[in-house]
Amino acid sequence: MPNDKRWLIVWIFIYVGFLTLDIFFPNYWGSALLKYTGIFLCVVYAYKKYRNDTKLILALFLTLLADTVLVWTNMTVLGVFIFCFAQFMHFLRLTRLSKKHLGAFTLVISLLTIVSAFHGDRIIYSLAALYGGLLISNLAMSASRFREDRQNICARCAFYGFIAFICCDFCVGLRYVMLDGAVPADILPVVAVLVWAFYYPSQVLLANSSLYKESVKRRTVAKTSDVS
């Protein structure tokens, strides 16, 4: 985590703020506003600190866009659809694939949506499966980078960020299962709180996970080696 006390204070204030509201004042609109503000500030922070890391900024912006849909509307399918692209942007930056792959991914996800709708399946499950696969892939790649260089703070943030992301989505899935009545909903209020207890830290960590400096450093070392 960067040594920036002002940002750290803001992150802690927002985190403690919405958790307190969720625990003692469930469904209070101020909690949703704090959460949305926190995700928005993650985009601002990444833009200010890693302005040249376009893929990271796009991934965080798409996450903000998905949250805008999910927090303020009932369009769950659209929100998950956008989340798929957010995870794919993380995938692109972790693998350093070319931007051409974005077009291929857009085609795949579009065909997946059309086929699911044509066969009468619930599109949300197809999108959720794609999203889950991308998220697990991102965790695996970030874990590999972290094992290669445990002293790299950005690699550490990426790894722990995706762990928190998966914990959040596990709670989201559990919440849906409870709401569907498949399992008892006795701990539903706790699970609802845990969703954002994991999600917000994941975004703060990912906002600090830019690989841009790392790639610049590697190119500099390579050029130095070529000269020598």
C-alpha positions in Angstrom: 0.0 0.0 0.0 1.4 3.4 -0.9 2.6 5.6 1.8 -0.1 8.3 1.3 -1.7 9.1 4.6 -4.4 11.3 3.1 -5.7 8.6 0.8 -5.4 6.0 3.6 -7.5 8.1 5.9 -10.2 8.5 3.2 -10.3 4.8 2.5 -10.6 4.0 6.2 -13.3 6.6 6.8 -15.4 5.3 3.9 -14.9 1.7 4.9 -15.7 2.2 8.6 -18.5 4.6 7.6 -20.6 2.3 5.4 -19.9 -0.8 7.5 -21.3 1.0 10.6 -24.3 2.2 8.7 -24.9 -1.4 7.3 -24.7 -2.9 10.7 -26.7 -0.4 12.8 -28.9 1.3 10.1 -29.6 -1.3 7.3 -31.0 0.0 4.1 -30.0 3.6 4.9 -29.4 5.4 1.6 -26.2 7.1 3.0 -24.5 3.7 3.0 -25.0 3.2 -0.8 -23.7 6.8 -1.4 -20.6 6.1 0.7 -19.9 2.9 -1.2 -20.4 4.4 -4.6 -18.2 7.4 -3.6 -15.5 4.9 -2.5 -15.5 3.1 -5.8 -15.4 6.3 -7.7 -12.4 7.5 -5.7 -10.5 4.3 -6.6 -10.8 5.3 -10.2 -9.7 8.9 -9.4 -6.7 7.6 -7.4 -5.5 5.2 -10.1 -5.8 7.9 -12.7 -3.8 10.3 -10.7 -1.1 7.8 -9.6 -0.9 5.5 -12.7 -2.1 7.7 -15.5 -0.2 5.7 -18.1 -1.7 2.4 -17.0 -4.8 2.6 -19.4 -5.9 -1.0 -18.8 -6.0 -0.6 -15.0 -7.9 2.7 -15.3 -10.4 1.1 -17.7 -10.9 -1.9 -15.5 -11.7 0.3 -12.5 -13.9 2.5 -14.6 -15.9 -0.4 -15.9 -16.2 -1.7 -12.3 -17.6 1.7 -11.3 -20.0 1.6 -14.3 -21.2 -1.9 -13.3 -21.7 -0.7 -9.7 -23.7 2.3 -11.0 -26.0 -0.1 -12.7 -26.2 -2.6 -9.8 -26.5 -0.2 -6.9 -28.9 2.3 -8.5 -31.0 0.1 -10.8 -32.4 -3.4 -11.0 -30.7 -4.3 -14.3 -28.6 -7.2 -12.9 -27.8 -8.8 -16.3 -26.4 -5.5 -17.6 -24.3 -5.0 -14.4 -22.8 -8.5 -14.7 -22.3 -8.0 -18.4 -20.1 -4.9 -17.7 -18.4 -6.7 -14.9 -17.2 -9.3 -17.4 -15.5 -6.6 -19.4 -13.9 -5.2 -16.2 -12.4 -8.6 -15.4 -11.3 -9.0 -18.9 -9.4 -5.7 -18.8 -7.6 -7.0 -15.6 -6.9 -10.2 -17.6 -5.4 -8.1 -20.5 -3.1 -6.2 -18.2 -2.0 -9.2 -16.2 -1.2 -11.2 -19.4 -0.1 -8.2 -21.5 -2.2 -9.4 -24.4 -2.8 -7.0 -27.3 -5.9 -4.8 -27.5 -7.0 -7.0 -30.5 -8.1 -9.6 -27.9 -10.7 -7.1 -26.6 -12.6 -7.3 -30.0 -12.5 -11.1 -29.8 -13.8 -11.1 -26.3 -16.6 -8.7 -27.3 -17.6 -11.2 -30.1 -17.5 -14.2 -27.7 -19.6 -12.5 -25.0 -22.1 -11.2 -27.6 -22.5 -14.7 -29.1 -22.8 -16.2 -25.6 -25.6 -13.8 -24.8 -27.5 -14.4 -28.1 -27.2 -18.2 -27.8 -28.4 -18.1 -24.2 -31.4 -16.0 -25.1 -32.2 -18.1 -28.1 -32.3 -21.3 -26.1 -34.4 -19.7 -23.4 -31.8 -20.1 -20.7 -31.3 -17.5 -18.1 -28.5 -15.3 -19.5 -27.3 -14.3 -16.0 -25.9 -17.8 -15.4 -23.9 -17.8 -18.6 -22.5 -14.4 -17.9 -21.8 -15.4 -14.3 -19.9 -18.4 -15.5 -17.8 -16.4 -17.8 -17.2 -13.8 -15.2 -16.2 -16.4 -12.6 -13.7 -18.0 -15.1 -12.1 -14.6 -15.7 -11.9 -13.8 -12.0 -10.3 -17.2 -11.2 -7.8 -16.7 -14.0 -6.9 -13.3 -12.7 -6.3 -14.7 -9.3 -4.1 -17.4 -10.7 -2.0 -14.9 -12.7 -1.7 -12.5 -9.9 -0.6 -15.3 -7.6 2.1 -16.3 -10.1 3.4 -12.8 -10.2 3.4 -12.5 -6.5 5.4 -15.7 -6.1 7.9 -14.4 -8.6 8.5 -11.2 -6.6 7.1 -11.1 -3.1 8.8 -7.7 -2.4 6.7 -6.1 -5.2 4.0 -4.2 -3.4 1.9 -3.9 -6.6 2.0 -7.6 -7.2 1.0 -8.1 -3.5 -1.9 -5.7 -3.9 -3.1 -7.5 -7.0 -3.0 -10.9 -5.4 -4.8 -9.9 -2.2 -7.2 -7.8 -4.2 -8.4 -10.7 -6.2 -8.7 -12.9 -3.1 -10.9 -10.3 -1.6 -12.9 -10.1 -4.9 -13.5 -13.8 -4.8 -14.6 -13.7 -1.2 -17.0 -10.9 -2.1 -18.5 -12.9 -5.0 -18.8 -16.0 -2.8 -20.9 -14.0 -0.4 -22.9 -12.6 -3.4 -23.6 -16.1 -4.6 -24.6 -17.2 -1.1 -26.9 -14.3 -0.8 -28.7 -15.2 -4.0 -29.1 -18.8 -2.9 -30.6 -17.6 0.4 -33.0 -15.2 -1.4 -34.1 -18.1 -3.7 -34.9 -20.1 -0.6 -32.5 -22.9 -1.4 -30.8 -22.6 2.0 -32.0 -21.0 5.3 -31.7 -17.2 5.3 -30.8 -16.9 9.0 -27.5 -15.2 8.4 -28.6 -13.2 5.4 -28.0 -9.8 7.1 -24.4 -10.9 8.0 -23.7 -12.1 4.4 -25.1 -8.8 3.1 -22.6 -6.9 5.2 -19.7 -9.2 4.2 -20.3 -8.6 0.5 -19.0 -5.0 0.8 -16.7 -5.8 3.6 -14.7 -7.7 1.0 -15.6 -5.8 -2.1 -14.4 -2.3 -1.2 -10.9 -3.5 0.0 -10.6 -5.5 -3.2 -11.0 -2.3 -5.2 -8.6 -0.3 -3.1 -6.0 -3.0 -3.4 -6.5 -3.3 -7.2 -6.2 0.4 -7.6 -2.7 0.0 -6.1 -1.8 -2.9 -8.3 -0.5 -1.2 -11.5 2.2 -3.2 -13.3 3.2 -0.1 -15.4 6.2 0.8 -13.3 7.3 -2.9 -13.3 7.1 -3.1 -17.1 9.0 0.2 -17.5 11.7 -1.1 -15.1 12.0 -4.3 -17.1 12.4 -2.4 -20.4 15.1 -0.2 -18.8 17.0 -3.2 -17.6 16.7 -4.9 -21.0 18.1 -1.8 -22.7 20.9 -1.5 -20.3 21.8 -5.2 -20.9 21.8 -4.6 -24.7 24.1 -1.6 -24.4 26.6 -3.5 -22.2 
